[in-house]
Amino acid sequence: MAKRRGLAGQTFHTLATLLAGQGAQIAAGIAIARAFGPAGKGIVSYAGILIMFALSAADGIKAAIAYQAGAGARSPRSVHGAALIAAGAAALTGTAAFAALAVLYPQQPAYAAVACAFGFALYMHTVSQHYLMAGQVEQVNSRIMLTAGAGGSLAMLAATILGAPLPVVLGIWVLSFVAGAIANGIGLRRITGGAPAFDDAPLIREHATFGAKAALGSFVTLLAQRVDVLIVGALLSPAALGIYTLGLAAGESAWQFSKSLWWSASGRIATEPRADAAALTARVVRTTLAVQAAIAAVLFVAGPWLVVALYGARFAEAGVVLRIVLPGIALYAADGVLRTFITVRDARPAFVTWVECANLVVCAVLTVATIGRYGIEGAAVATTVAYAGAFLVKAWAFSSSTGIAMHELFVPRLGEVAAAVRAPLGRLRARTP
């Protein structure tokens, strides 16, 4: 097994691959918006949002993998076997659900595309946890980037430029997940120690129970994050949906740093002694918040201008949406690492579910109450309030569980922030001839 590299190096590699994927996605999004207009952009964005339901199911299974193979020190082969059973059941259920929606609403092609991609996306992200637990962050990063990440977006960009119709572009999007699933399955047995074992019935039951609880929490989290989009899609026009999702996506693009740090630290949070894992979680939270605040300030000033410059004047209102959601997005950037600790180390997936259920209700009620009068700007206000509330509740729960004071999550330590920023810059200089 390859030696685990430092957290800074793994974070830099993750950030680089995420930025490459984001750059390709933005380029493809611009081409799609200009070729197919706000409605076409809305369809593709909607498919991207819907496929996240596969990721919420994968998150539950990944949490069970981390819980059993990490703190539980169970056999990786047996845990992998249990994970495959859970993933198969979730894939069949999700595919059937989106296929039914495709039949009921044939005017929305995103449903059919997601039905085709769901199982492959679920498998791709489920097995990534094995690589993270083994410290093989760079390997799984590269495989996802070349397929469902930058590779798929660049293929969509090329197809759009060459004049391909929207169904072909959606078909390429589906194939990128097929390729990602195949890539992540190659060499997996070296990580898990052999072929998956299906003979430990108690472990399989435990995996199913814990994974279902964690998946429910992740699903409700996703639904709470996206209920505003679903309401906008149901009550407003496709063009309004396209504009709103662009503003939201522009704000959430600021999460690339936080995703990189969370992704790279998740294996350590699952496997290190609890006190060390708690200290690492607190460090990731306060570093994330400091960096995200700076990024949000830049986006608040320059974001609306960039939206118009890149996408055209038809998308100008997306800049207003962006500014409204930025405060909540800056706080929620650190939510994932808290959710990981509470779910895996405190073994409290049900608590996360209840918090997100409350978050879902708050976001839905505020969106419905404001969208009639204020349109997509009302939905943006609801989103930022819900994001901030969910993060603050999890921060309180983490503090109560670990004894780490709340202010230690919010007050940045200049040395930690400087190290987080210097690491990628130093590696870039080292690679410059």
C-alpha positions as CSV (number, residue, x, y, z in Angstrom):
1,M,0.0,0.0,0.0
2,A,1.3,3.4,-0.9
3,K,2.5,5.7,1.9
4,R,-0.1,8.2,3.0
5,R,1.0,11.8,2.1
6,G,0.5,14.8,4.3
7,L,-2.9,16.5,4.6
8,A,-1.6,19.7,3.0
9,G,-0.4,17.8,-0.1
10,Q,-3.6,15.8,-0.4
11,T,-5.6,19.0,0.0
12,F,-3.7,20.7,-2.7
13,H,-4.1,17.8,-5.1
14,T,-7.8,17.7,-4.3
15,L,-8.2,21.4,-4.8
16,A,-6.3,21.3,-8.1
17,T,-8.5,18.5,-9.5
18,L,-11.7,20.3,-8.3
19,L,-10.7,23.5,-9.9
20,A,-9.9,21.7,-13.1
21,G,-13.3,20.1,-13.0
22,Q,-14.9,23.4,-12.1
23,G,-13.2,25.3,-14.9
24,A,-14.3,22.7,-17.4
25,Q,-17.8,22.7,-16.0
26,I,-18.0,26.5,-16.2
27,A,-16.8,26.5,-19.8
28,A,-19.3,23.8,-20.7
29,G,-22.0,25.7,-18.9
30,I,-21.3,28.9,-20.8
31,A,-21.4,27.1,-24.1
32,I,-24.7,25.4,-23.2
33,A,-26.2,28.6,-22.0
34,R,-25.3,30.4,-25.2
35,A,-26.3,27.5,-27.5
36,F,-29.6,26.5,-25.8
37,G,-30.5,29.6,-23.7
38,P,-31.7,29.8,-20.1
39,A,-34.1,26.9,-20.6
40,G,-31.4,24.5,-21.9
41,K,-29.0,25.6,-19.2
42,G,-31.8,25.0,-16.6
43,I,-32.3,21.4,-17.9
44,V,-28.6,20.5,-17.6
45,S,-28.3,22.2,-14.2
46,Y,-31.4,20.4,-13.0
47,A,-29.9,17.0,-14.1
48,G,-26.8,17.9,-12.1
49,I,-28.8,18.7,-9.0
50,L,-30.9,15.5,-9.3
51,I,-27.8,13.3,-9.6
52,M,-26.9,14.5,-6.1
53,F,-29.6,12.3,-4.7
54,A,-27.3,9.4,-5.8
55,L,-24.5,11.0,-3.9
56,S,-26.7,11.3,-0.8
57,A,-27.2,7.5,-0.9
58,A,-23.5,7.0,-1.4
59,D,-22.7,9.3,1.5
60,G,-24.7,7.0,3.8
61,I,-22.9,3.9,2.6
62,K,-19.6,5.7,2.8
63,A,-20.4,6.7,6.4
64,A,-21.1,3.0,7.2
65,I,-17.8,2.0,5.6
66,A,-15.9,4.6,7.7
67,Y,-17.7,3.6,10.9
68,Q,-17.1,-0.1,10.5
69,A,-13.6,-0.2,8.9
70,G,-12.4,2.8,10.8
71,A,-13.3,3.0,14.5
72,G,-14.8,-0.5,14.3
73,A,-11.7,-2.0,12.8
74,R,-13.8,-4.6,10.8
75,S,-12.5,-6.5,7.8
76,P,-12.3,-4.3,4.7
77,R,-13.3,-7.2,2.5
78,S,-16.5,-7.8,4.6
79,V,-17.3,-4.1,4.8
80,H,-16.9,-3.8,1.1
81,G,-19.2,-6.8,0.5
82,A,-21.9,-5.2,2.8
83,A,-21.4,-1.9,1.0
84,L,-22.0,-3.5,-2.4
85,I,-25.2,-5.0,-1.2
86,A,-26.4,-1.6,0.1
87,A,-25.3,0.1,-3.1
88,G,-27.1,-2.4,-5.3
89,A,-30.4,-1.9,-3.5
90,A,-30.1,1.9,-3.5
91,A,-29.2,1.9,-7.2
92,L,-32.2,-0.1,-8.2
93,T,-34.5,2.1,-6.1
94,G,-33.1,5.4,-7.4
95,T,-33.1,4.3,-11.0
96,A,-36.7,3.1,-10.8
97,A,-37.8,6.3,-9.2
98,F,-36.3,8.6,-11.8
99,A,-37.4,6.3,-14.6
100,A,-41.0,6.7,-13.3
101,L,-40.6,10.5,-13.2
102,A,-39.3,10.4,-16.8
103,V,-42.5,8.6,-17.9
104,L,-44.7,10.9,-16.0
105,Y,-43.0,14.1,-17.1
106,P,-41.5,13.5,-20.6
107,Q,-41.2,17.2,-21.1
108,Q,-38.3,17.2,-18.6
109,P,-35.4,15.2,-20.2
110,A,-33.3,15.6,-17.1
111,Y,-35.3,12.7,-15.4
112,A,-34.4,10.2,-18.1
113,A,-30.7,11.2,-18.0
114,V,-30.5,10.8,-14.3
115,A,-32.3,7.4,-14.4
116,C,-29.5,6.2,-16.7
117,A,-26.6,7.7,-14.7
118,F,-27.9,7.1,-11.1
119,G,-26.4,3.6,-10.5
120,F,-23.0,4.4,-12.0
121,A,-22.7,7.7,-10.0
122,L,-23.7,5.9,-6.8
123,Y,-21.1,3.2,-7.2
124,M,-18.4,5.6,-8.2
125,H,-18.8,7.7,-5.1
126,T,-19.4,4.7,-2.7
127,V,-16.1,3.0,-3.5
128,S,-14.2,6.2,-3.2
129,Q,-14.4,5.8,0.6
130,H,-12.1,2.8,0.4
131,Y,-9.4,4.9,-1.3
132,L,-9.8,7.7,1.3
133,M,-9.5,5.3,4.2
134,A,-6.3,3.9,2.7
135,G,-4.9,7.4,2.2
136,Q,-5.1,7.1,-1.6
137,V,-6.6,10.5,-2.1
138,E,-4.7,11.5,-5.2
139,Q,-5.5,8.3,-7.0
140,V,-9.3,8.6,-6.6
141,N,-9.1,12.3,-7.3
142,S,-7.5,11.7,-10.7
143,R,-9.9,9.0,-11.7
144,I,-13.0,11.1,-11.0
145,M,-11.4,14.2,-12.6
146,L,-10.7,12.4,-15.8
147,T,-14.2,10.9,-16.1
148,A,-17.2,12.5,-14.3
149,G,-15.2,15.6,-13.5
150,A,-13.2,17.7,-16.0
151,G,-13.2,14.9,-18.6
152,G,-17.0,14.7,-18.9
153,S,-17.4,18.5,-18.9
154,L,-14.8,19.0,-21.7
155,A,-16.6,16.3,-23.8
156,M,-19.9,18.2,-23.3
157,L,-18.2,21.4,-24.2
158,A,-16.8,20.0,-27.4
159,A,-20.1,18.5,-28.4
160,T,-21.9,21.8,-27.8
161,I,-19.4,23.7,-29.9
162,L,-19.7,21.2,-32.7
163,G,-23.5,21.8,-32.8
164,A,-24.7,18.6,-31.1
165,P,-28.4,18.8,-29.9
166,L,-29.2,18.9,-26.2
167,P,-30.1,15.1,-25.9
168,V,-26.6,14.2,-27.2
169,V,-25.0,16.5,-24.6
170,L,-27.0,14.9,-21.9
171,G,-26.0,11.5,-23.2
172,I,-22.3,12.4,-22.9
173,W,-23.0,13.5,-19.3
174,V,-24.4,10.0,-18.5
175,L,-21.4,8.3,-20.1
176,S,-19.0,10.3,-17.9
177,F,-20.5,8.5,-14.9
178,V,-20.3,5.1,-16.5
179,A,-16.6,5.8,-17.1
180,G,-16.1,7.0,-13.6
181,A,-17.6,3.8,-12.1
182,I,-15.4,1.6,-14.3
183,A,-12.3,3.6,-13.4
184,N,-12.9,3.5,-9.6
185,G,-13.5,-0.2,-9.7
186,I,-10.1,-0.9,-11.3
187,G,-7.6,-2.2,-8.7
188,L,-10.1,-1.8,-5.9
189,R,-9.3,-5.3,-4.5
190,R,-5.7,-4.1,-3.7
191,I,-7.3,-1.5,-1.5
192,T,-9.8,-3.7,0.3
193,G,-7.5,-6.7,0.6
194,G,-9.2,-9.0,-1.9
195,A,-12.6,-9.9,-3.3
196,P,-15.6,-8.6,-1.4
197,A,-16.9,-11.0,1.3
198,F,-20.6,-11.5,1.8
199,D,-20.5,-14.1,4.7
200,D,-20.7,-11.8,7.7
201,A,-24.5,-11.5,8.2
202,P,-24.3,-9.4,11.5
203,L,-21.9,-7.0,9.8
204,I,-24.2,-6.7,6.8
205,R,-27.2,-6.0,9.0
206,E,-25.2,-3.4,11.0
207,H,-24.0,-1.8,7.8
208,A,-27.5,-1.6,6.4
209,T,-28.9,-0.1,9.6
210,F,-26.2,2.5,10.1
211,G,-25.9,3.3,6.4
212,A,-29.7,3.8,6.1
213,K,-29.7,6.2,9.0
214,A,-26.7,8.1,7.6
215,A,-28.1,8.1,4.0
216,L,-31.4,9.5,5.4
217,G,-29.5,12.3,7.0
218,S,-27.6,12.9,3.8
219,F,-30.7,12.8,1.7
220,V,-32.6,15.2,3.9
221,T,-29.5,17.4,3.9
222,L,-29.5,17.5,0.1
223,L,-33.2,18.0,0.0
224,A,-32.8,20.9,2.4
225,Q,-30.1,22.3,0.2
226,R,-32.1,21.9,-2.9
227,V,-35.8,22.4,-1.9
228,D,-35.5,26.0,-3.0
229,V,-34.5,24.9,-6.5
230,L,-37.4,22.4,-6.6
231,I,-39.9,25.1,-5.6
232,V,-38.4,27.5,-8.1
233,G,-38.7,24.9,-10.8
234,A,-42.3,24.1,-9.9
235,L,-43.6,27.6,-9.5
236,L,-41.5,29.7,-11.9
237,S,-40.5,29.5,-15.5
238,P,-37.6,27.3,-16.9
239,A,-35.7,30.6,-17.6
240,A,-36.1,31.6,-14.0
241,L,-34.8,28.2,-12.9
242,G,-31.8,28.6,-15.2
243,I,-31.0,32.0,-13.8
244,Y,-31.5,31.0,-10.2
245,T,-29.4,27.8,-10.5
246,L,-26.6,29.8,-12.1
247,G,-26.5,32.3,-9.2
248,L,-26.6,29.5,-6.7
249,A,-23.8,27.5,-8.5
250,A,-21.7,30.6,-8.7
251,G,-21.9,31.0,-4.9
252,E,-21.3,27.3,-4.3
253,S,-18.2,27.4,-6.5
254,A,-16.5,29.0,-3.5
255,W,-16.8,25.6,-1.8
256,Q,-13.9,24.1,-3.7
257,F,-11.4,24.8,-1.0
258,S,-13.6,23.5,1.8
259,K,-14.4,20.4,-0.2
260,S,-10.7,19.8,-0.8
261,L,-9.9,20.0,2.9
262,W,-12.9,18.0,4.0
263,W,-12.3,15.3,1.4
264,S,-8.7,14.9,2.3
265,A,-9.3,15.0,6.1
266,S,-12.3,12.6,6.1
267,G,-10.2,9.4,6.3
268,R,-8.2,10.7,9.2
269,I,-11.3,11.8,11.1
270,A,-12.6,8.2,10.7
271,T,-9.4,6.4,11.8
272,E,-7.4,8.6,14.2
273,P,-8.0,8.6,18.0
274,R,-11.2,10.5,18.9
275,A,-9.4,13.4,20.6
276,D,-7.1,13.9,17.6
277,A,-10.0,13.6,15.2
278,A,-11.9,16.2,17.2
279,A,-8.9,18.6,17.2
280,L,-8.5,18.0,13.4
281,T,-12.2,18.7,12.8
282,A,-12.0,22.0,14.7
283,R,-8.9,23.0,12.8
284,V,-10.6,22.3,9.5
285,V,-13.7,24.2,10.5
286,R,-11.9,27.5,11.5
287,T,-9.5,27.4,8.6
288,T,-12.4,26.8,6.2
289,L,-14.4,29.7,7.6
290,A,-11.5,32.1,7.4
291,V,-10.7,31.2,3.8
292,Q,-14.3,31.1,2.7
293,A,-15.0,34.6,4.2
294,A,-12.2,36.0,2.0
295,I,-13.5,34.2,-1.1
296,A,-17.1,35.4,-0.4
297,A,-15.9,39.0,-0.2
298,V,-14.2,38.8,-3.6
299,L,-17.3,37.1,-5.1
300,F,-19.6,39.7,-3.7
301,V,-17.7,42.5,-5.5
302,A,-16.8,40.8,-8.7
303,G,-19.4,38.0,-9.1
304,P,-22.3,39.9,-10.7
305,W,-19.9,41.5,-13.3
306,L,-18.4,38.1,-14.1
307,V,-21.9,36.5,-14.6
308,V,-22.9,39.1,-17.2
309,A,-19.5,39.0,-18.9
310,L,-19.5,35.2,-19.2
311,Y,-23.1,34.3,-19.7
312,G,-24.6,37.5,-21.1
313,A,-27.1,40.1,-20.0
314,R,-30.0,37.6,-19.9
315,F,-28.4,36.1,-16.7
316,A,-27.8,39.5,-14.9
317,E,-30.3,38.6,-12.1
318,A,-28.1,35.7,-11.2
319,G,-25.6,38.2,-9.8
320,V,-28.2,39.4,-7.3
321,V,-29.0,35.9,-6.2
322,L,-25.2,35.3,-5.8
323,R,-24.8,38.2,-3.4
324,I,-27.8,37.1,-1.3
325,V,-26.7,33.5,-0.8
326,L,-23.0,34.3,-0.1
327,P,-23.3,34.7,3.7
328,G,-25.0,31.4,4.2
329,I,-22.7,29.7,1.7
330,A,-19.6,30.9,3.6
331,L,-20.8,29.4,6.9
332,Y,-22.2,26.2,5.3
333,A,-18.8,25.5,3.7
334,A,-17.7,24.0,7.0
335,D,-20.9,22.0,7.6
336,G,-19.7,18.8,5.9
337,V,-16.7,18.2,8.2
338,L,-18.9,18.7,11.3
339,R,-21.5,16.3,9.8
340,T,-18.8,13.7,9.2
341,F,-17.6,13.8,12.8
342,I,-21.1,13.7,14.3
343,T,-22.1,10.8,12.1
344,V,-19.0,8.7,12.2
345,R,-17.2,9.4,15.5
346,D,-20.3,10.2,17.6
347,A,-22.3,7.6,15.8
348,R,-25.3,10.0,15.7
349,P,-26.6,9.9,12.1
350,A,-30.2,10.4,13.5
351,F,-29.3,13.7,15.1
352,V,-28.1,15.0,11.7
353,T,-31.3,13.8,10.1
354,W,-33.4,15.7,12.7
355,V,-31.4,18.9,12.2
356,E,-31.7,18.7,8.5
357,C,-35.5,18.0,8.7
358,A,-35.8,21.3,10.6
359,N,-33.6,23.0,8.0
360,L,-35.7,21.6,5.2
361,V,-38.9,22.9,6.8
362,V,-37.4,26.4,7.3
363,C,-36.1,26.6,3.8
364,A,-39.3,25.4,2.2
365,V,-41.6,27.6,4.2
366,L,-39.5,30.7,3.7
367,T,-39.2,30.0,-0.1
368,V,-42.9,29.5,-0.6
369,A,-43.7,32.6,1.6
370,T,-41.3,34.9,-0.4
371,I,-41.2,33.6,-3.9
372,G,-44.6,34.9,-4.9
373,R,-43.6,38.5,-4.1
374,Y,-39.9,38.6,-4.5
375,G,-39.3,35.8,-7.1
376,I,-35.9,34.1,-7.1
377,E,-34.5,36.7,-4.7
378,G,-36.9,35.4,-2.1
379,A,-35.7,31.9,-2.6
380,A,-32.1,33.1,-2.2
381,V,-32.9,34.7,1.2
382,A,-34.5,31.4,2.3
383,T,-31.4,29.5,1.3
384,T,-28.9,31.7,3.1
385,V,-31.0,31.6,6.3
386,A,-31.3,27.8,6.2
387,Y,-27.6,27.3,5.5
388,A,-26.6,29.5,8.4
389,G,-29.0,27.8,10.8
390,A,-28.0,24.3,10.0
391,F,-24.3,25.0,10.5
392,L,-24.8,26.7,13.8
393,V,-26.8,23.8,15.3
394,K,-24.1,21.3,14.2
395,A,-21.4,23.5,15.6
396,W,-23.2,23.6,19.0
397,A,-23.6,19.8,18.9
398,F,-19.9,19.3,18.1
399,S,-18.8,21.6,20.9
400,S,-21.1,19.9,23.4
401,S,-19.8,16.5,22.4
402,T,-16.1,17.2,22.4
403,G,-15.7,20.0,24.9
404,I,-14.1,22.2,22.3
405,A,-15.4,25.7,22.8
406,M,-17.6,27.3,20.1
407,H,-15.2,30.2,19.7
408,E,-12.4,27.8,18.7
409,L,-14.5,27.0,15.6
410,F,-14.9,30.6,14.6
411,V,-11.7,32.4,15.6
412,P,-9.0,31.8,12.9
413,R,-5.4,31.0,13.8
414,L,-3.2,32.9,11.4
415,G,-0.6,30.2,11.4
416,E,-3.1,27.6,10.3
417,V,-4.7,29.8,7.6
418,A,-1.3,30.8,6.3
419,A,-0.2,27.2,6.2
420,A,-3.3,26.2,4.3
421,V,-2.7,29.0,1.7
422,R,1.1,28.5,1.5
423,A,1.0,24.8,0.9
424,P,-0.5,25.0,-2.7
425,L,1.6,28.1,-3.5
426,G,4.8,26.4,-2.4
427,R,4.0,23.3,-4.5
428,L,3.2,25.4,-7.5
429,R,6.6,27.2,-7.1
430,A,8.4,23.9,-6.7
431,R,6.9,22.6,-10.0
432,T,7.7,25.8,-11.9
433,P,10.9,25.3,-14.0
